[in-house]
Each structure stands twice: as C-alpha cells, then as structure tokens.
Amino acid sequence: MTAPGRILLFLDVDGPLIPFGSGTPTRGPLTDAGHPLLGRLDPTVGARLLALPCDLVWATTWQHEANDTIAPRLGLPRLPVVPWPEHEDDTPAPRGLHWKTRHLSEWAGLRPFVWLDDEIGAPDRTWTEAAHPAPALLHRVDPTKGLTEADFEAVRKWLSVATGL
C-alpha cells in the first residue's frame, strides 16, 4: 500500500500496449526477444505516458519483465511493479469483478488512481467507486487497437478534473 501523493497510473501490457487486433501493424523495430508481438508496441506511447502528471506503475502479469522488455522499447524508466498475491484471496468477490481490482485499490491506499486495462468492466467501476477512498478512473482500452489518442484524451480530461488543473 502507498501513502498519499501524486495520482498513480496502473498500466497493463497485453491489450493496452501490445494490441491483439489481427490488422494491427508492426509499429516498432522487429525483435528477436522471444515475444512475437513486441513489434506491435508503439514507441511513441512512452513519451505520452511520461507527459501525464502521474506516477506510472506496472499492473501486469509481465511483472518485472515489463521493465526489462517493454520499458526500454517505449523509452520508459524502470517502474514500480504491483506484486500479485501468490494465493487467491478467499473473500468472495462480486460477480464479474476482475481479479486485479481489489488488489490495485489496496496497493493504491489513499491515493487516487487511473487504471488502463483491456479487461475492465462495469463491476470493477462500481466496486471501486464504493470501496476506494479516493477518486479513480478505470479506463478500458480496446485490445484490438491498444492505447489511442482518444484514450489519452480521456485520461487527460479526468486528470484535469481530479487535480483541479
């Protein structure tokens, strides 16, 4: 859990940064790093993420590999990584709640956050609105397109209201 501070931006990799669409073009240089979709990373996304007034945090099953494999290709520094629990929480979750939702809220503590993921749904927004003690934007990214200018605009708009700027 973190102390109050700047707004957190939790970032998933598969879908938001590596789009799945069959027509998604290869954007970056071809790579032999063992992941056939790394060429789908948009190298301009890193600078756009860094321009947001947030503390970026990996919220992905890539875990620390995101710092080794994804961050350099996007021009990102090493970022904190949300550690996922080793064992499932036995507390029953509301139907449809994503497995990351409660854990991200707990990790954020009292801080507001933005969560960019391709698996966010209405149950996650409803639960977070009722349970998280600070404002949060749970923004679903279309996994066939990855992060687009429309996604960045939605985040910037929410941040301007959340920060009062």
C-alpha positions as CSV (number, residue, x, y, z in Angstrom):
1,M,0.0,0.0,0.0
2,T,1.2,3.5,-0.8
3,A,1.0,6.8,1.1
4,P,-0.9,9.8,-0.3
5,G,0.9,11.5,-3.2
6,R,0.6,12.0,-6.9
7,I,-2.0,10.1,-8.8
8,L,-1.0,6.6,-9.7
9,L,-1.4,5.2,-13.2
10,F,-1.6,1.4,-13.3
11,L,-0.6,0.1,-16.7
12,D,-1.4,-3.3,-18.2
13,V,0.7,-4.5,-21.1
14,D,-1.3,-7.1,-23.2
15,G,-4.0,-5.2,-25.0
16,P,-3.2,-1.6,-24.0
17,L,0.4,-1.6,-25.1
18,I,0.5,-4.7,-27.2
19,P,-2.7,-4.7,-29.2
20,F,-4.2,-8.0,-30.3
21,G,-6.1,-7.0,-33.4
22,S,-5.3,-9.1,-36.5
23,G,-4.9,-6.0,-38.6
24,T,-2.6,-4.2,-36.0
25,P,0.5,-3.2,-37.9
26,T,4.0,-3.7,-36.6
27,R,5.0,-0.3,-35.2
28,G,8.4,-0.7,-33.7
29,P,11.5,-2.5,-34.8
30,L,11.3,-6.2,-35.3
31,T,12.8,-8.1,-32.4
32,D,14.1,-11.5,-31.5
33,A,13.4,-11.1,-27.8
34,G,11.2,-14.2,-27.8
35,H,7.8,-12.5,-27.9
36,P,6.3,-12.4,-31.4
37,L,4.1,-9.4,-30.7
38,L,6.7,-6.9,-29.4
39,G,6.8,-5.3,-32.8
40,R,3.3,-4.1,-32.1
41,L,4.5,-1.7,-29.4
42,D,4.1,1.9,-30.4
43,P,7.4,3.6,-29.5
44,T,5.6,7.0,-29.1
45,V,3.5,5.8,-26.2
46,G,6.2,6.0,-23.6
47,A,6.7,9.8,-24.0
48,R,3.0,10.3,-24.0
49,L,2.6,8.3,-20.7
50,L,5.5,10.2,-19.1
51,A,3.9,13.5,-20.0
52,L,0.9,12.7,-17.8
53,P,1.1,14.1,-14.2
54,C,1.0,10.6,-12.7
55,D,3.3,8.0,-11.1
56,L,3.4,5.1,-13.6
57,V,3.2,1.6,-12.2
58,W,3.2,-1.7,-14.0
59,A,-0.1,-3.6,-13.2
60,T,0.5,-6.6,-15.5
61,T,1.2,-10.3,-15.3
62,W,4.5,-9.4,-17.1
63,Q,5.7,-8.3,-13.6
64,H,9.3,-7.2,-13.6
65,E,9.8,-8.5,-17.2
66,A,7.9,-5.3,-18.2
67,N,10.9,-3.3,-17.0
68,D,13.3,-5.4,-18.9
69,T,11.5,-5.9,-22.1
70,I,8.7,-3.3,-22.6
71,A,10.1,-0.2,-20.8
72,P,13.3,0.2,-23.0
73,R,11.3,-0.2,-26.2
74,L,9.0,2.7,-25.1
75,G,11.6,4.9,-23.6
76,L,10.3,4.4,-20.1
77,P,12.4,4.3,-16.9
78,R,12.2,1.3,-14.6
79,L,8.7,1.5,-13.0
80,P,7.4,0.1,-9.8
81,V,5.6,-3.2,-10.2
82,V,2.4,-4.2,-8.4
83,P,3.1,-7.6,-6.9
84,W,0.2,-10.0,-7.3
85,P,-0.7,-12.2,-4.4
86,E,0.7,-15.7,-4.5
87,H,-2.5,-17.2,-3.2
88,E,-6.1,-16.4,-4.1
89,D,-8.0,-14.3,-1.5
90,D,-10.8,-16.4,-0.1
91,T,-13.0,-13.4,0.3
92,P,-15.9,-13.8,-2.2
93,A,-15.7,-11.3,-5.0
94,P,-18.8,-9.7,-6.5
95,R,-19.8,-11.4,-9.8
96,G,-17.8,-10.1,-12.7
97,L,-15.1,-8.3,-10.6
98,H,-11.7,-8.5,-12.3
99,W,-9.1,-10.3,-10.2
100,K,-6.8,-7.2,-10.2
101,T,-9.4,-4.7,-8.9
102,R,-9.4,-5.2,-5.2
103,H,-5.6,-5.6,-5.1
104,L,-5.0,-2.4,-7.1
105,S,-7.2,-0.5,-4.8
106,E,-5.4,-1.9,-1.8
107,W,-2.0,-1.1,-3.3
108,A,-3.1,2.5,-4.1
109,G,-4.0,3.0,-0.5
110,L,-5.4,6.5,-0.1
111,R,-4.1,7.7,-3.5
112,P,-6.3,8.4,-6.5
113,F,-5.5,6.3,-9.5
114,V,-6.0,5.6,-13.2
115,W,-6.1,2.0,-14.4
116,L,-5.6,1.3,-18.1
117,D,-6.5,-2.3,-18.9
118,D,-8.4,-4.1,-21.6
119,E,-10.4,-6.2,-19.2
120,I,-12.1,-3.6,-17.0
121,G,-15.9,-3.8,-16.8
122,A,-18.8,-2.2,-15.0
123,P,-18.5,-4.4,-11.9
124,D,-14.9,-3.1,-11.4
125,R,-16.1,0.5,-11.7
126,T,-19.0,0.0,-9.3
127,W,-16.9,-1.8,-6.7
128,T,-14.1,0.8,-6.9
129,E,-16.5,3.7,-6.6
130,A,-18.0,2.2,-3.5
131,A,-14.8,0.9,-1.9
132,H,-11.8,3.0,-2.8
133,P,-11.3,6.1,-0.6
134,A,-10.1,8.4,-3.4
135,P,-11.2,9.2,-7.0
136,A,-10.3,6.5,-9.6
137,L,-10.6,6.3,-13.3
138,L,-10.9,2.7,-14.6
139,H,-10.5,3.1,-18.3
140,R,-10.9,0.1,-20.7
141,V,-8.6,0.2,-23.6
142,D,-9.8,-1.6,-26.8
143,P,-7.4,-4.6,-27.1
144,T,-7.6,-4.6,-30.8
145,K,-6.2,-1.1,-31.1
146,G,-4.1,-0.5,-28.0
147,L,-3.8,2.9,-26.4
148,T,-5.1,5.6,-28.8
149,E,-5.2,9.4,-28.7
150,A,-8.9,9.0,-27.6
151,D,-7.7,7.0,-24.6
152,F,-5.0,9.6,-23.7
153,E,-7.6,12.4,-24.1
154,A,-10.0,10.6,-21.7
155,V,-7.2,10.2,-19.1
156,R,-6.0,13.9,-19.5
157,K,-9.6,15.1,-19.1
158,W,-10.1,13.0,-15.9
159,L,-6.8,14.1,-14.5
160,S,-7.6,17.8,-15.1
161,V,-10.8,17.4,-13.0
162,A,-9.1,15.2,-10.4
163,T,-6.2,17.6,-9.9
164,G,-8.2,20.8,-10.4
165,L,-5.9,22.0,-13.2
